[in-house]
């Protein structure tokens, strides 16, 4: 009997060692592959893993969901077409008033020797560079180069042009500016890393805001960072609208009574008062970019 116990013990030890080895049948592949460590920031947002490998080519498969009060739009669902008056640029409209939003969110893929057009009258615009680089030119003929993680806020009726020599991917937010008294907005050019970390009482995530919090601005863009295992403490239900792009990492997003696995490259629309909550999973930081309307009476 002791011999049998010894044999069983040896087999168990062997299985445990195999599961811990790189080649063991129980070992899980590393989420961060070695060659990805040298990729540019936000590379996964424009080159996401659409789904497990055995589902990537499954006809009709998509993780995208559209409901009355929220939507998850995943990369395999994006439909690109020319953006009116932009040159050599394709756009994918992800959030529009057709969903019930009061803003537009789209991806603009600028190819070689491409340029933007102006938004309609009284429309404000914010562009955030996810891939590549563009040059911003305004009425004074001054130019500024916007690289990955840089952004520009363009006030309504502000003349400007975005030009791209090679290629670039932008996420663009546009909305009709809601005037408030004599307050006016100004051109803002910046980058995420230059924005200070803000206090988040009761929460563990790191928060940066890309725009001033003054009353002149009727929306803001939040950059929110979660380390693996961190999550929102507040289960939010509020009157604000959101448009979200997951730039890095992966996790679980609750929207209403639904729980969605999400990863870099996914876009989420949240209508007012939909219950919302996020938890970061995996082995790398989660970072997402979040549109939020602010400083205006909801009436």
Rosetta silent file (secondary structure, phi, psi, omega in degrees, C-alpha in Angstrom):
SEQUENCE: XXXXXXXXXXXXXXXXXXXXXXXXXXXXXXXXXXXXXXXXXXXXXXXXXXXXXXXXXXXXXXXXXXXXXXXXXXXXXXXXXXXXXXXXXXXXXXXXXXXXXXXXXXXXXXXXXXXXXXXXXXXXXXXXXXXXXXXXXXXXXXXXXXXXXXXXXXXXXXXXXXXXXXXXXXXXXXXXXXXXXXXXXXXXXXXXXXXXXXXXXXXXXXXXXXXXXXXXXXXXXXXXXXXXXXXXXXXXXXXXXXXXXXXXXXXXXXXXXXXXXXXXXXXXXXXXXXXXXXXXXXXXXXXXXXXXXXXXXXX
SCORE:     score description
SCORE:     0.000 S_00000001
   1 L     0.000  -39.783  178.283    0.000    0.000    0.000 S_00000001
   2 H   -62.613  -36.635  179.146    2.892    2.361    0.823 S_00000001
   3 H   -63.727  -40.134  179.437    4.350    1.665   -2.619 S_00000001
   4 H   -64.783  -42.829  178.766    1.058    2.609   -4.248 S_00000001
   5 H   -62.262  -39.986  179.648    0.896    5.853   -2.244 S_00000001
   6 H   -64.039  -41.363  179.294    4.473    6.670   -3.246 S_00000001
   7 H   -63.742  -43.922  179.866    3.700    6.111   -6.924 S_00000001
   8 H   -62.785  -42.271 -179.991    0.616    8.352   -6.730 S_00000001
   9 H   -61.585  -42.620  179.989    2.638   11.071   -4.931 S_00000001
  10 H   -63.466  -40.790  179.790    5.354   10.983   -7.607 S_00000001
  11 H   -63.504  -42.922 -179.343    2.744   11.296  -10.386 S_00000001
  12 H   -63.218  -45.344  178.857    1.106   14.309   -8.676 S_00000001
  13 H   -59.509  -40.142  179.944    4.476   16.051   -8.228 S_00000001
  14 H   -64.534  -40.930  179.495    5.266   15.452  -11.905 S_00000001
  15 H   -65.864  -40.782  179.287    1.946   16.954  -12.992 S_00000001
  16 H   -62.883  -42.502  178.701    2.460   20.030  -10.818 S_00000001
  17 H   -63.167  -40.835 -179.860    5.923   20.584  -12.291 S_00000001
  18 H   -64.406  -38.196 -178.567    4.556   20.181  -15.804 S_00000001
  19 H   -68.425  -25.066 -179.044    1.806   22.707  -15.143 S_00000001
  20 H   -90.469  -14.859 -178.494    4.381   25.250  -13.986 S_00000001
  21 L   -77.119  160.087 -179.885    6.776   24.708  -16.878 S_00000001
  22 L   -64.545  -28.711 -177.393    6.682   26.812  -19.988 S_00000001
  23 L  -103.542    6.191 -177.865    5.812   23.779  -22.056 S_00000001
  24 L   -66.542  148.560 -176.028    3.437   22.142  -19.577 S_00000001
  25 L   -69.060  -15.369  178.493    0.001   21.211  -20.861 S_00000001
  26 L   -98.337   -3.161 -176.092   -1.596   23.273  -18.097 S_00000001
  27 L   -74.329  141.746  179.326    0.486   26.378  -18.653 S_00000001
  28 L   -96.314  141.317  177.929   -1.325   29.464  -19.893 S_00000001
  29 L   -64.485  144.616  178.933    0.191   31.632  -22.623 S_00000001
  30 L   -65.646  136.045  179.234    1.558   34.935  -21.436 S_00000001
  31 L   -68.029  -34.089  178.711   -0.826   37.824  -22.078 S_00000001
  32 L  -101.950  102.179  177.788    2.109   40.083  -22.909 S_00000001
  33 L   -72.313  149.810 -173.845    4.108   38.481  -25.699 S_00000001
  34 H   -59.732  -37.486 -178.057    7.772   39.427  -25.831 S_00000001
  35 H   -73.162  -17.303  178.816    7.507   41.071  -29.247 S_00000001
  36 H   -76.856  -19.653 -178.525    4.625   43.276  -28.053 S_00000001
  37 H   -66.135  -22.342 -179.252    6.847   44.966  -25.484 S_00000001
  38 H   -96.223    0.210 -179.058    8.579   46.853  -28.274 S_00000001
  39 L   -75.379  156.325  177.835    5.350   47.987  -29.950 S_00000001
  40 L   -63.798  158.023  176.155    4.249   51.645  -29.789 S_00000001
  41 L   -58.103  142.327 -179.643    1.890   52.771  -27.058 S_00000001
  42 L    67.683   16.094  179.768   -1.771   51.976  -27.823 S_00000001
  43 H   -58.682  -38.195 -178.939   -0.687   49.439  -30.469 S_00000001
  44 H   -68.223  -23.433 -179.925   -3.298   46.995  -29.200 S_00000001
  45 H   -69.217  -27.941  179.268   -6.042   49.587  -29.666 S_00000001
  46 H  -106.679   -7.385  175.810   -5.490   49.542  -33.425 S_00000001
  47 L  -134.019   59.522 -173.396   -4.358   45.897  -33.700 S_00000001
  48 L   -76.650  159.405  168.277   -6.628   44.106  -31.207 S_00000001
  49 L   -81.648  112.915 -172.310   -7.179   40.421  -30.749 S_00000001
  50 L   -67.885  -35.415 -175.944  -10.725   40.196  -32.033 S_00000001
  51 L  -174.089  172.926  173.805  -11.569   36.939  -30.297 S_00000001
  52 L   -52.168  146.790 -170.650  -10.045   33.538  -29.474 S_00000001
  53 H   -54.837  -33.953 -177.708   -8.171   32.231  -32.502 S_00000001
  54 H   -77.220   -4.689  179.005  -10.732   29.520  -33.289 S_00000001
  55 H  -110.229   -9.343 -173.565  -13.482   32.179  -33.521 S_00000001
  56 L   -58.537  -36.327 -177.078  -11.728   34.864  -35.564 S_00000001
  57 L  -105.905   16.318  179.257  -12.971   33.464  -38.865 S_00000001
  58 L   -72.852  120.508 -177.310  -16.322   32.150  -37.631 S_00000001
  59 L   -57.885  132.355  175.458  -18.974   33.497  -40.035 S_00000001
  60 L    81.613   -2.759 -176.300  -21.295   35.989  -38.428 S_00000001
  61 L   -79.041  134.150  171.321  -19.421   36.158  -35.120 S_00000001
  62 L  -155.915  149.174  174.023  -19.116   39.513  -33.355 S_00000001
  63 L   -90.778   -4.369 -177.041  -18.901   40.733  -29.777 S_00000001
  64 L   -66.351  143.867 -179.846  -20.710   43.947  -30.694 S_00000001
  65 E  -141.583  137.693  174.112  -24.011   44.650  -28.947 S_00000001
  66 E  -127.577  124.638  178.180  -26.514   47.487  -29.362 S_00000001
  67 L  -131.136  175.966 -175.528  -29.256   48.110  -26.813 S_00000001
  68 L   -57.633  -39.254 -172.818  -31.584   50.963  -25.886 S_00000001
  69 L  -117.275    6.199  176.184  -29.250   52.471  -23.293 S_00000001
  70 E  -165.358  165.065  176.228  -25.775   51.235  -24.258 S_00000001
  71 E  -150.632  143.705  169.587  -23.688   49.738  -27.007 S_00000001
  72 E  -114.695  117.781 -178.430  -20.437   47.800  -27.267 S_00000001
  73 E  -114.600  110.636 -175.118  -18.809   48.303  -30.667 S_00000001
  74 L  -101.328  158.234 -168.493  -15.875   45.973  -31.258 S_00000001
  75 H   -56.939  -31.470 -177.845  -13.269   46.262  -34.058 S_00000001
  76 H   -69.721   -9.508 -179.480  -14.588   43.441  -36.233 S_00000001
  77 H   -99.440   -7.114 -175.909  -17.807   45.465  -36.631 S_00000001
  78 L   -65.631  134.978  176.586  -16.257   48.739  -37.800 S_00000001
  79 L  -118.922  116.653 -176.589  -17.398   49.905  -41.219 S_00000001
  80 L   -99.973  142.374  175.802  -15.132   52.495  -42.855 S_00000001
  81 E  -151.537  164.512 -179.737  -16.112   54.912  -45.584 S_00000001
  82 E   -59.775  139.374  174.988  -14.816   58.282  -46.831 S_00000001
  83 L   -87.452  128.255 -177.417  -15.364   61.199  -44.449 S_00000001
  84 L   -50.549  126.152  174.337  -17.025   64.106  -46.295 S_00000001
  85 L    72.316   -5.411  169.092  -14.446   66.663  -47.467 S_00000001
  86 L   -79.546  147.529  179.038  -11.501   64.895  -45.799 S_00000001
  87 E  -103.068  134.836  174.312   -8.886   63.816  -48.330 S_00000001
  88 E    53.502   41.127 -176.791   -7.514   60.291  -48.464 S_00000001
  89 E  -136.618  137.755  174.667   -9.174   59.429  -45.145 S_00000001
  90 E  -113.377  142.400 -178.782  -11.611   56.733  -44.083 S_00000001
  91 E  -126.586  148.946  173.430  -13.843   57.033  -41.050 S_00000001
  92 E  -121.142  109.154  179.307  -15.852   54.668  -38.860 S_00000001
  93 E   -78.989  120.757 -173.396  -18.724   56.406  -37.044 S_00000001
  94 E  -106.176  -35.145  176.869  -19.138   54.630  -33.703 S_00000001
  95 E  -136.253  127.993  179.624  -21.490   56.908  -31.736 S_00000001
  96 L  -143.258  170.636  176.490  -23.930   59.367  -33.334 S_00000001
  97 H   -57.634  -17.136  176.446  -27.283   60.995  -32.475 S_00000001
  98 H   -62.060  -24.704  177.186  -28.906   57.964  -34.105 S_00000001
  99 H   -84.537  -13.211 -175.173  -28.100   56.103  -30.868 S_00000001
 100 L   109.436    0.961 -179.128  -29.622   58.885  -28.772 S_00000001
 101 L   -81.188  162.234  173.935  -26.359   60.689  -28.018 S_00000001
 102 L  -105.150   14.742  178.963  -25.817   64.425  -28.330 S_00000001
 103 E  -138.664  167.501  177.185  -22.270   63.960  -29.628 S_00000001
 104 E  -118.761  138.110  174.957  -20.437   62.126  -32.404 S_00000001
 105 E  -130.932  126.527  179.183  -17.461   59.811  -31.898 S_00000001
 106 E  -146.962  158.708  172.843  -15.568   58.339  -34.821 S_00000001
 107 E   -97.632  134.902  177.092  -12.226   56.881  -35.844 S_00000001
 108 E  -117.582  117.188  176.756  -10.400   58.606  -38.705 S_00000001
 109 E   -99.483  104.116 -178.506   -7.758   56.580  -40.542 S_00000001
 110 E   -91.123  129.140 -179.352   -5.613   59.077  -42.405 S_00000001
 111 E   -97.165 -168.543 -178.526   -3.468   57.684  -45.197 S_00000001
 112 E   -61.245  136.884  177.119   -0.455   59.164  -46.981 S_00000001
 113 E    53.013   53.383 -179.146   -0.798   62.848  -47.871 S_00000001
 114 E  -111.615  164.455  179.206   -4.222   63.211  -46.259 S_00000001
 115 E  -153.733  159.486 -177.975   -5.973   66.164  -44.648 S_00000001
 116 L   -94.185  171.339  170.726   -9.085   66.994  -42.634 S_00000001
 117 L  -114.940  172.287  176.700  -12.025   69.282  -43.308 S_00000001
 118 L   -80.556  147.684  173.435  -13.709   71.725  -40.967 S_00000001
 119 L   -71.890  168.318  178.279  -16.669   70.576  -38.872 S_00000001
 120 L   -61.890  169.066 -179.541  -20.082   72.194  -39.493 S_00000001
 121 L   -55.637  134.808  175.427  -20.951   75.623  -38.105 S_00000001
 122 L    69.939   14.358  178.666  -20.954   75.873  -34.278 S_00000001
 123 E   -99.483  127.908  174.646  -19.490   72.374  -33.849 S_00000001
 124 E   -92.685  157.187 -173.476  -16.558   71.913  -31.464 S_00000001
 125 E  -142.080  141.031  169.137  -14.038   69.123  -32.041 S_00000001
 126 E  -128.463  131.223  177.460  -11.449   67.175  -30.074 S_00000001
 127 E  -117.540  139.718  179.056   -8.938   64.864  -31.764 S_00000001
 128 E  -129.425  128.108 -175.281   -6.744   62.332  -29.952 S_00000001
 129 E   -86.356  119.812  179.535   -3.921   60.545  -31.781 S_00000001
 130 E   -98.097  -29.238 -177.479   -3.975   56.778  -31.317 S_00000001
 131 E  -152.118  139.979  177.314   -1.455   55.863  -34.009 S_00000001
 132 E    79.203 -151.490 -178.256    1.028   57.780  -36.172 S_00000001
 133 L  -154.769  150.457  176.870    1.283   61.569  -36.234 S_00000001
 134 E  -135.056  163.915  176.183   -0.476   64.579  -37.773 S_00000001
 135 E  -114.492  127.955  179.043    0.283   68.279  -38.135 S_00000001
 136 E   -98.360  127.402  177.290   -2.212   70.851  -36.893 S_00000001
 137 E  -122.390  138.810  177.967   -2.335   74.204  -38.718 S_00000001
 138 E  -123.236 -169.037 -172.212   -4.512   77.181  -37.739 S_00000001
 139 L   -64.374  -27.836 -179.916   -5.307   80.670  -39.062 S_00000001
 140 L   -82.840    5.360  179.717   -2.018   82.161  -37.890 S_00000001
 141 L    67.029   10.416  173.866   -0.220   79.550  -40.011 S_00000001
 142 L   -76.985  146.924 -177.314    1.442   78.177  -36.878 S_00000001
 143 E  -123.328  147.396  175.756    1.867   74.414  -36.896 S_00000001
 144 E  -137.133  133.993  177.903    2.011   71.840  -34.137 S_00000001
 145 E   -88.776  129.459  177.788    2.872   68.175  -34.500 S_00000001
 146 E  -109.693  113.373  177.934    0.559   65.785  -32.697 S_00000001
 147 L   -98.011 -176.890  179.333    2.088   62.375  -31.990 S_00000001
 148 L   -56.915  135.509 -179.576    0.549   59.347  -30.288 S_00000001
 149 L    80.360    6.185  173.973   -1.073   60.303  -26.959 S_00000001
 150 E   -99.277  161.538 -177.955   -1.358   63.953  -28.048 S_00000001
 151 E  -150.698  164.735  175.427   -4.633   65.787  -28.556 S_00000001
 152 E  -144.239  133.809  171.750   -6.120   69.072  -29.681 S_00000001
 153 E  -101.663  126.184 -178.594   -9.362   70.795  -28.752 S_00000001
 154 E  -113.293  113.425 -178.837  -10.720   73.001  -31.561 S_00000001
 155 L   -60.785  163.065  177.610  -13.370   75.551  -30.506 S_00000001
 156 L   -61.310  140.782  177.479  -16.505   75.975  -32.627 S_00000001
 157 L    62.366   25.554  177.876  -15.954   77.934  -35.867 S_00000001
 158 L   -97.078  120.219 -178.518  -12.175   77.805  -35.371 S_00000001
 159 L   -70.349  132.271  177.093  -10.302   77.434  -38.647 S_00000001
 160 E  -162.747  165.140  176.117   -7.827   74.553  -38.633 S_00000001
 161 E  -145.159  138.643  174.473   -6.460   71.731  -40.708 S_00000001
 162 E  -109.285  124.776 -177.167   -5.017   68.346  -39.786 S_00000001
 163 E  -124.945  144.135 -176.765   -2.499   66.990  -42.269 S_00000001
 164 E  -132.183  126.723 -179.762   -0.784   63.627  -42.392 S_00000001
 165 L   -84.941  -44.406 -177.817    2.279   62.746  -44.471 S_00000001
 166 L  -100.842  -89.133  176.454    2.455   59.017  -43.724 S_00000001
 167 L  -158.538  156.329 -179.591   -0.504   57.535  -41.846 S_00000001
 168 E  -161.639  155.149  172.661   -2.340   58.064  -38.584 S_00000001
 169 E  -122.487  126.325  179.978   -5.412   56.966  -36.642 S_00000001
 170 E  -117.544  146.361  164.209   -7.402   59.549  -34.695 S_00000001
 171 E  -104.334  130.157 -170.969  -10.356   59.248  -32.390 S_00000001
 172 E  -122.242  133.126  173.838  -12.549   62.311  -32.943 S_00000001
 173 E  -116.492  135.157  177.108  -15.299   63.781  -30.770 S_00000001
 174 E  -138.542  143.371  174.827  -17.667   66.449  -32.102 S_00000001
 175 E  -157.416  157.559  177.013  -20.734   68.133  -30.624 S_00000001
 176 E   -74.836  122.322 -174.837  -22.744   71.305  -31.040 S_00000001
 177 L   -65.643  133.517  179.499  -21.340   73.787  -28.558 S_00000001
 178 L  -101.740  103.324 -176.202  -23.778   74.828  -25.839 S_00000001
 179 L   -65.398  148.226  178.049  -23.109   78.479  -25.045 S_00000001
 180 L  -139.955  101.879 -179.721  -23.236   79.671  -21.447 S_00000001
 181 L    57.751 -135.062 -178.383  -23.294   83.425  -20.916 S_00000001
 182 L   -95.941    7.500 -178.811  -20.126   85.145  -22.084 S_00000001
 183 L   -67.244  140.454  176.522  -17.889   82.106  -21.554 S_00000001
 184 L  -136.326  151.839  178.712  -15.754   81.078  -24.547 S_00000001
 185 L   -97.578  166.389 -178.505  -13.368   78.203  -25.177 S_00000001
 186 L  -131.455  160.897  173.537   -9.843   78.342  -26.582 S_00000001
 187 L   -60.575  132.407  177.442   -7.560   76.190  -28.696 S_00000001
 188 E  -131.353  128.923  175.038   -5.851   73.584  -26.499 S_00000001
 189 E  -126.365  130.113 -178.388   -2.992   71.325  -27.573 S_00000001
 190 E  -162.232 -170.234  176.167   -1.484   68.853  -25.130 S_00000001
 191 E  -142.122  155.859 -175.820   -0.583   65.273  -24.284 S_00000001
 192 H   -57.878  -46.951 -174.348   -1.795   62.864  -21.638 S_00000001
 193 H   -63.452  -20.586  179.385    1.505   62.606  -19.776 S_00000001
 194 H   -86.178   -4.125  179.969    1.593   66.377  -19.266 S_00000001
 195 L   -90.867  136.389 -177.181   -1.735   66.372  -17.439 S_00000001
 196 L   -71.430  151.947  171.811   -1.578   66.119  -13.631 S_00000001
 197 L   -72.606  136.488 -178.051   -3.022   63.223  -11.702 S_00000001
 198 E  -107.682  154.651  178.319   -6.212   64.260   -9.934 S_00000001
 199 L   -69.606  142.056  177.850   -7.611   63.082   -6.638 S_00000001
 200 L  -130.957   78.218 -175.249  -10.279   60.385   -6.823 S_00000001
 201 L   -54.194  128.086  178.383  -11.771   60.138   -3.309 S_00000001
 202 L    82.311   -3.938 -178.901  -12.899   56.614   -2.526 S_00000001
 203 L  -118.534  165.026 -179.150  -11.438   55.219   -5.743 S_00000001
 204 L  -111.740  -15.193 -176.907   -8.121   53.582   -6.645 S_00000001
 205 L   -72.148  162.275  175.868   -7.802   54.402  -10.349 S_00000001
 206 E   -97.538  137.482 -173.919   -5.628   57.221  -11.692 S_00000001
 207 E  -126.871  132.495  169.346   -7.429   60.114  -13.378 S_00000001
 208 E  -127.882  147.050  175.458   -6.314   62.816  -15.773 S_00000001
 209 E  -117.435  135.192 -174.490   -8.531   65.371  -17.534 S_00000001
 210 L   -86.257  -19.745 -178.266   -7.559   66.700  -20.945 S_00000001
 211 L  -118.588  158.628  175.956   -9.632   69.904  -20.825 S_00000001
 212 L   -61.638  156.197  179.223  -10.039   72.650  -18.223 S_00000001
 213 L   -93.721    8.076 -178.258  -12.849   72.225  -15.715 S_00000001
 214 L   -68.226  161.344 -174.491  -14.022   75.839  -16.150 S_00000001
 215 L   -63.716  -18.735 -178.848  -17.630   76.590  -17.103 S_00000001
 216 L   -62.453  -29.731 -172.646  -16.715   77.469  -20.675 S_00000001
 217 L   -96.243  125.951 -176.636  -16.278   73.783  -21.567 S_00000001
 218 L   -96.560    4.987  170.890  -19.405   71.687  -21.951 S_00000001
 219 E  -153.195  165.644  174.781  -17.575   68.356  -22.088 S_00000001
 220 E  -141.671  163.616  175.716  -14.319   66.832  -20.932 S_00000001
 221 E  -119.344  119.890  178.998  -12.179   63.836  -21.810 S_00000001
 222 E   -98.428  139.208  169.536  -10.985   61.675  -18.930 S_00000001
 223 E  -109.726  118.403 -173.615   -7.998   59.326  -19.125 S_00000001
 224 E  -120.607  127.301 -177.469   -8.467   56.593  -16.514 S_00000001
 225 E  -113.643  131.594  176.945   -5.807   54.036  -15.535 S_00000001
 226 E  -125.507  131.252  170.234   -6.471   50.802  -13.642 S_00000001
 227 L   -79.873  156.528 -178.883   -3.864   48.310  -12.501 S_00000001
 228 L   -52.590  129.798 -179.886   -4.808   44.621  -12.813 S_00000001
 229 L    94.308  -13.274  178.869   -7.428   43.758  -10.211 S_00000001
 230 L   -81.584  155.135 -176.481   -8.529   47.358   -9.621 S_00000001
 231 E  -153.343  164.922  174.654  -12.141   48.355  -10.172 S_00000001
 232 L   -68.726  132.409  175.839  -14.618   51.199   -9.812 S_00000001
 233 L   -78.074  -43.615 -179.507  -15.882   51.510   -6.267 S_00000001
 234 L   -81.549  130.285  172.678  -18.999   53.464   -7.233 S_00000001
 235 L   -88.499   94.157 -164.461  -21.581   51.603   -9.295 S_00000001
 236 E   -73.241  135.955  169.191  -22.416   54.669  -11.353 S_00000001
 237 L  -141.589  108.825 -174.656  -25.934   55.718  -12.359 S_00000001
 238 L  -151.456  175.287 -173.372  -26.066   59.364  -13.475 S_00000001
 239 L   -82.655   -9.509 -176.526  -27.419   61.770  -16.091 S_00000001
 240 L   -73.531  152.662  171.951  -24.144   62.099  -18.050 S_00000001
 241 L   -99.561  152.906  179.720  -23.493   60.495  -21.409 S_00000001
 242 E  -134.915  145.817  164.873  -20.264   58.654  -22.175 S_00000001
 243 E  -129.007  125.533 -169.778  -18.254   57.562  -25.163 S_00000001
 244 E  -125.503  137.458  169.647  -15.340   55.277  -24.263 S_00000001
 245 E  -123.428  121.051  176.929  -12.356   53.852  -26.139 S_00000001
 246 E   -79.678  114.737 -174.758  -10.286   51.216  -24.338 S_00000001
 247 E   -88.227  -35.139 -178.205   -6.688   52.107  -25.201 S_00000001
 248 E  -144.320  153.016  170.239   -4.852   49.410  -23.259 S_00000001
 249 L    81.952 -163.745 -177.971   -5.569   46.238  -21.338 S_00000001
 250 E  -156.766  163.844 -179.594   -8.709   44.219  -20.794 S_00000001
 251 E   178.711 -159.672  179.547  -11.422   43.715  -18.236 S_00000001
 252 E  -122.486  127.680  176.465  -15.120   43.380  -17.511 S_00000001
 253 E  -114.135  126.587  173.429  -17.621   46.189  -18.080 S_00000001
 254 E   -94.695  130.178  175.674  -21.080   46.095  -16.565 S_00000001
 255 E  -133.700  111.925 -173.586  -23.735   48.017  -18.509 S_00000001
 256 L    65.225 -128.769  178.084  -27.248   47.670  -17.133 S_00000001
 257 L   -99.743   16.385 -176.998  -27.756   44.009  -16.292 S_00000001
 258 E  -111.914  144.541 -178.928  -25.153   42.876  -18.822 S_00000001
 259 E  -120.839  120.284 -173.407  -21.507   41.967  -18.198 S_00000001
 260 E  -118.777  125.620  167.303  -19.127   42.321  -21.151 S_00000001
 261 E   -69.179  132.056 -177.364  -15.518   41.153  -21.509 S_00000001
 262 E  -132.774  158.666 -179.639  -13.689   44.063  -23.165 S_00000001
 263 E  -150.596  172.340 -178.804  -10.194   44.718  -24.483 S_00000001
 264 L   -52.240  133.692 -177.988   -8.091   47.385  -26.175 S_00000001
 265 L   102.882  -16.234 -179.924   -9.830   48.679  -29.291 S_00000001
 266 L   -78.911  146.090  178.025  -13.384   48.305  -27.945 S_00000001
 267 E  -119.209  140.711  179.681  -15.749   51.305  -27.915 S_00000001
 268 E  -129.405  134.622  169.352  -18.668   51.765  -25.503 S_00000001
 269 E  -107.912  133.056  179.045  -21.612   54.158  -25.613 S_00000001
 270 E  -125.323  118.875  177.294  -23.442   54.798  -22.329 S_00000001
 271 L   -77.948  165.730  176.426  -26.773   56.619  -22.250 S_00000001
 272 L   -56.644  138.927  171.631  -27.889   58.618  -19.213 S_00000001
 273 L    70.337   10.369  172.458  -28.736   56.570  -16.117 S_00000001
 274 L   -77.569  129.728  175.912  -27.511   53.197  -17.387 S_00000001
 275 L   -59.794  135.992 -174.780  -25.802   51.358  -14.489 S_00000001
 276 E  -144.141  143.556 -176.581  -22.074   51.130  -15.245 S_00000001
 277 E  -163.861  146.154 -178.401  -19.039   49.548  -13.591 S_00000001
 278 E  -136.173  143.134  171.633  -15.563   48.378  -14.650 S_00000001
 279 E  -133.065  133.527  179.937  -12.942   45.951  -13.341 S_00000001
 280 E   -87.054  134.248  178.263   -9.470   45.540  -14.858 S_00000001
 281 E  -124.562  178.993  178.651   -8.238   42.002  -15.510 S_00000001
 282 L    87.767 -162.205 -174.527   -5.158   40.467  -17.062 S_00000001
 283 L  -115.879    2.838 -178.589   -1.517   41.280  -16.354 S_00000001
 284 L  -126.166  164.838  178.703   -1.193   44.780  -17.775 S_00000001
 285 L   -60.464  143.298  167.198   -2.606   48.217  -17.057 S_00000001
 286 E   -98.889  134.043  173.026   -6.039   49.151  -18.381 S_00000001
 287 E  -134.311  128.637  172.488   -6.343   52.657  -19.788 S_00000001
 288 E  -131.858  154.837  179.654   -9.431   54.126  -21.321 S_00000001
 289 E  -103.867  129.484 -169.860  -10.426   57.449  -22.795 S_00000001
 290 E  -132.761  119.036  171.025  -13.869   58.659  -21.714 S_00000001
 291 E   -78.301  139.078  177.601  -16.066   61.459  -23.069 S_00000001
 292 E  -147.747  126.951  175.380  -18.302   63.091  -20.457 S_00000001
 293 E   -76.120  140.480 -174.625  -20.663   66.066  -20.788 S_00000001
 294 L  -144.853  166.757  166.785  -20.193   68.613  -17.992 S_00000001
 295 L    62.705   20.768  177.864  -21.024   72.116  -16.738 S_00000001
 296 L  -134.233  146.666  178.420  -24.505   72.387  -18.254 S_00000001
 297 L   -69.132  129.770 -177.796  -27.989   72.150  -16.786 S_00000001
 298 L   -71.147   -6.278  178.864  -29.596   68.863  -17.893 S_00000001
 299 L   -67.619    0.000    0.000  -32.980   70.579  -18.404 S_00000001
